[in-house]
Amino acid sequence: MSLTGALSSAISALSAQSQSLSMISDNIANSDTTGYKTTSAMFDDLVTASSNATSYASGGVTVSGRANITQQGLLAATSNATDVAIQGSGFFVVTSATSGGTTSYTRNGAFTIDNAGYLENNGSYLEGWRTDADGNVVGSESASNLSAINTQIASTSGSATTKTTIAANLPSDAATGNTYTSSMTVYDSLGAANTMQITWTKTGTNTWSASFAKPTSASGTSTSTATGVSGTVDISFNTDGSLKSTSPSPATVAVTGWTDGAADSSITLDLGTAGKTDGLTQYASGETTPSVNVTSINSDGLSYGKLSSVSIGKNGVVDATYSNGETIAIYKIAVATFADPNGLSAASDGLYSATVTSGNAALQASGENGAGTVYGSELESSTTDTSSQFSSMISAQQAYSAASQVISTVNKMYDTLISAMR
């Protein structure tokens, strides 16, 4: 009967508005939650089969929540170098364990480094692809190549000298047979700094030779740090003082038998360009006692250094900086995209899991193939607008009060009906 239908419809309204208020309450509670996506109440009417043109049977209302997962939140700068945010489509890939864990997806990029060196957020570990020092992914950008980002995977740094560039003037007014010395710094493969003496000998008109002594400790002692060194270079100059040639070309020095166990070294010498004065030159010194005038001797390689800091730059590259001043890329963060992101299943801590509706994750690098761009030292703010939520709350309150009045009215009408039957 109509009174029963009205009562049923009003009760469904109370239930629906209660659920709507729950969603509003959650939205307001999470107005400052990183990466939170506002849930909206979606109401649908219920129509009974018995309704027709001359008789109306009320049905009521149902409500469902719709998480606006694809809605972009504002990016806010932070002072934490391991905070990350995505501008555009996509999610960070996280797992519940450093290996063999359950895979989830999130927009909450508030990651910190745990005591084992992993980037984690509330027990979820950020995943990425291992890279070389230049930021190129080692292997493929695939799910099978993903791993939890371990910032201590390269906890120390040090590299051997492979090239030394020398710019100096060898005095043309030196007598044949005169010798001069200078020194260059050489790093072995373990990052130890060593000093190698260069002996310049004038062998004739416009010709010189350079020989190299066994390296010694850069700490100032004369202790030899290698058992062997080879590589004498013959140098000739043009009549205008520019470099003519070197033999061998390119000039190289080999160091063997490092006493600290480092690998043997092969150092290429850049002594300048033939026909130019950008390296070695031969001009008169203008001195009573001629000498070699060294402009610069620069060697690559780095001393031993410990990991001092980790940061995430634009495009999701994780950089490690060491106490020796070297900064290298160690990982690239993966971005997961979905055919229907709103079909993802939500869980606590801003996590989502893939469903049949959402489809499987497609992994991309930052900014590629429709994936959003990853920014370091930024976080995505909640999409909750408290002003609109207060408006929705007032609307829900009024609808709830109106539905309760319907119940009171139905109750009085039932009383009237019963009284008439008496």
Backbone hydrogen bonds, N-H to C=O, Kabsch-Sander energy under -0.5 kcal/mol:
donor,donor_aa,acceptor,acceptor_aa,energy
5,G,1,M,-2.1
6,A,2,S,-2.7
7,L,3,L,-2.3
8,S,4,T,-2.6
9,S,5,G,-2.6
10,A,6,A,-2.3
11,I,7,L,-2.3
12,S,8,S,-2.1
13,A,9,S,-1.8
14,L,10,A,-2.3
15,S,11,I,-2.3
16,A,12,S,-2.6
17,Q,13,A,-2.9
18,S,14,L,-1.9
19,Q,15,S,-2.1
20,S,16,A,-2.3
21,L,17,Q,-2.3
22,S,18,S,-1.8
23,M,19,Q,-2.0
24,I,20,S,-2.3
25,S,21,L,-2.7
26,D,22,S,-2.4
27,N,23,M,-2.5
28,I,24,I,-2.5
29,A,25,S,-2.5
30,N,26,D,-1.7
31,S,28,I,-1.5
33,T,30,N,-1.3
35,G,380,E,-2.3
36,Y,33,T,-1.9
40,S,66,R,-2.7
42,M,40,S,-0.5
42,M,64,S,-3.3
43,F,41,A,-0.6
44,D,62,T,-2.7
46,L,60,G,-2.5
48,T,57,A,-0.7
51,S,48,T,-1.1
52,N,55,S,-3.4
58,S,56,Y,-0.5
60,G,46,L,-0.7
62,T,44,D,-2.9
64,S,42,M,-2.0
66,R,40,S,-2.8
67,A,65,G,-0.5
68,N,38,T,-2.3
68,N,66,R,-0.6
69,I,67,A,-2.3
71,Q,68,N,-1.5
76,A,379,L,-3.0
78,T,377,S,-2.7
81,A,79,S,-0.6
83,D,80,N,-1.6
84,V,109,G,-1.9
85,A,375,Y,-1.9
87,Q,85,A,-0.5
87,Q,373,T,-2.6
88,G,86,I,-0.8
91,F,336,A,-1.6
92,F,106,T,-3.2
93,V,334,A,-0.6
94,V,92,F,-0.5
94,V,104,S,-2.4
95,T,125,Y,-1.7
96,S,102,T,-1.3
104,S,94,V,-3.1
105,Y,352,Y,-2.3
106,T,92,F,-1.8
107,R,350,G,-0.6
109,G,107,R,-1.0
111,F,82,T,-0.6
111,F,109,G,-2.1
112,T,120,E,-2.4
114,D,112,T,-0.6
114,D,118,Y,-2.7
117,G,114,D,-2.0
119,L,149,I,-1.7
120,E,112,T,-2.8
120,E,118,Y,-0.7
121,N,124,S,-2.4
124,S,121,N,-1.4
125,Y,95,T,-3.1
126,L,119,L,-2.5
127,E,93,V,-2.5
128,G,147,S,-2.4
129,W,332,K,-3.0
131,T,330,I,-1.7
132,D,136,N,-2.3
135,G,132,D,-2.0
138,V,130,R,-2.9
139,G,137,V,-0.8
142,S,140,S,-1.7
145,N,142,S,-0.7
146,L,143,A,-1.2
147,S,128,G,-1.9
148,A,98,T,-0.7
149,I,126,L,-2.8
150,N,148,A,-0.6
151,T,117,G,-3.1
151,T,149,I,-0.7
153,I,150,N,-1.6
155,S,152,Q,-0.9
157,S,305,G,-2.7
159,S,302,L,-1.3
161,T,187,Y,-2.8
164,T,268,T,-2.4
165,T,298,N,-3.0
166,I,270,D,-2.4
167,A,296,S,-3.0
168,A,279,G,-0.9
169,N,293,N,-2.7
170,L,168,A,-0.6
170,L,281,T,-3.0
172,S,283,Y,-1.6
174,A,171,P,-1.2
177,G,202,K,-3.0
178,N,175,A,-2.4
180,Y,200,W,-2.3
182,S,198,I,-2.0
184,M,196,M,-2.4
186,V,194,N,-3.1
188,D,192,A,-1.9
191,G,188,D,-2.0
194,N,186,V,-2.1
195,T,216,T,-3.1
196,M,184,M,-2.9
198,I,182,S,-3.6
199,T,211,S,-2.7
200,W,180,Y,-3.5
200,W,198,I,-0.6
201,T,199,T,-0.5
201,T,209,S,-2.6
202,K,178,N,-2.3
203,T,201,T,-0.6
203,T,207,T,-1.5
204,G,207,T,-1.3
207,T,204,G,-1.7
208,W,235,I,-3.1
209,S,201,T,-2.2
210,A,233,V,-2.6
211,S,199,T,-2.1
213,A,197,Q,-2.3
216,T,195,T,-2.6
217,S,223,T,-1.5
218,A,193,A,-1.7
220,G,217,S,-1.2
225,T,215,P,-2.7
226,A,215,P,-0.6
227,T,256,T,-0.8
227,T,257,G,-0.8
228,G,256,T,-1.9
230,S,254,A,-2.2
233,V,210,A,-2.7
234,D,247,S,-2.9
235,I,208,W,-3.5
236,S,245,S,-2.3
237,F,206,N,-2.5
238,N,242,S,-3.1
241,G,238,N,-1.7
243,L,276,K,-1.8
244,K,236,S,-2.6
245,S,236,S,-1.6
247,S,234,D,-2.4
251,A,269,L,-0.6
253,V,267,I,-2.5
254,A,230,S,-2.7
255,V,265,S,-2.5
256,T,228,G,-2.5
259,T,225,T,-2.5
261,G,258,W,-1.4
265,S,255,V,-2.4
267,I,253,V,-3.2
268,T,162,T,-2.7
268,T,266,S,-0.5
269,L,251,A,-3.3
270,D,164,T,-2.9
270,D,268,T,-0.5
271,L,269,L,-0.9
275,G,243,L,-4.1
276,K,273,T,-2.3
280,L,271,L,-2.9
281,T,168,A,-2.1
282,Q,241,G,-2.1
293,N,169,N,-2.1
294,V,292,V,-0.8
295,T,167,A,-2.2
295,T,293,N,-0.6
296,S,167,A,-2.2
298,N,165,T,-2.6
300,D,163,K,-2.2
302,L,159,S,-1.8
304,Y,191,G,-1.9
305,G,157,S,-2.7
307,L,155,S,-2.5
308,S,321,T,-3.1
309,S,321,T,-1.8
311,S,319,D,-2.3
312,I,81,A,-1.8
313,G,311,S,-0.5
313,G,317,V,-2.4
315,N,374,V,-2.2
316,G,313,G,-1.3
316,G,374,V,-0.7
317,V,314,K,-0.6
318,V,316,G,-0.5
318,V,331,Y,-2.9
319,D,311,S,-3.2
319,D,317,V,-0.6
320,A,328,I,-3.1
321,T,309,S,-2.8
322,Y,326,E,-2.7
323,S,306,K,-2.5
325,G,322,Y,-2.1
328,I,320,A,-2.4
329,A,133,A,-1.6
330,I,318,V,-2.9
331,Y,318,V,-1.2
332,K,129,W,-2.3
333,I,316,G,-3.1
334,A,127,E,-1.1
335,V,364,Q,-2.8
336,A,91,F,-2.9
337,T,362,A,-2.4
339,A,358,S,-0.8
340,D,358,S,-1.6
343,G,340,D,-2.1
344,L,341,P,-1.8
345,S,353,S,-2.5
346,A,344,L,-0.5
347,A,351,L,-2.5
350,G,347,A,-0.5
351,L,348,S,-1.1
352,Y,105,Y,-2.3
353,S,345,S,-2.1
358,S,343,G,-0.6
359,G,355,T,-2.0
362,A,337,T,-2.5
363,L,361,A,-0.5
364,Q,335,V,-2.8
367,G,372,G,-2.2
368,E,365,A,-2.1
371,A,368,E,-2.1
372,G,89,S,-3.6
373,T,87,Q,-2.1
375,Y,85,A,-2.8
377,S,83,D,-2.4
378,E,83,D,-0.5
378,E,375,Y,-0.5
379,L,76,A,-2.3
381,S,74,L,-3.4
381,S,379,L,-0.5
383,T,36,Y,-2.0
386,T,384,T,-0.7
389,Q,385,D,-2.0
390,F,386,T,-2.1
391,S,387,S,-1.7
392,S,388,S,-2.3
393,M,389,Q,-2.2
394,I,390,F,-2.2
395,S,391,S,-2.0
396,A,392,S,-2.4
397,Q,393,M,-2.4
398,Q,394,I,-2.4
399,A,395,S,-2.3
400,Y,396,A,-2.4
401,S,397,Q,-2.4
402,A,398,Q,-2.3
403,A,399,A,-2.3
404,S,400,Y,-2.2
405,Q,401,S,-1.7
406,V,402,A,-1.6
407,I,403,A,-1.7
408,S,404,S,-2.0
409,T,405,Q,-2.5
410,V,406,V,-2.7
411,N,407,I,-2.2
412,K,408,S,-2.0
413,M,409,T,-2.3
414,Y,410,V,-2.4
415,D,411,N,-2.0
416,T,412,K,-2.3
417,L,413,M,-2.4
418,I,414,Y,-2.7
419,S,415,D,-2.4
420,A,416,T,-2.1
421,M,417,L,-1.6
422,R,418,I,-1.2
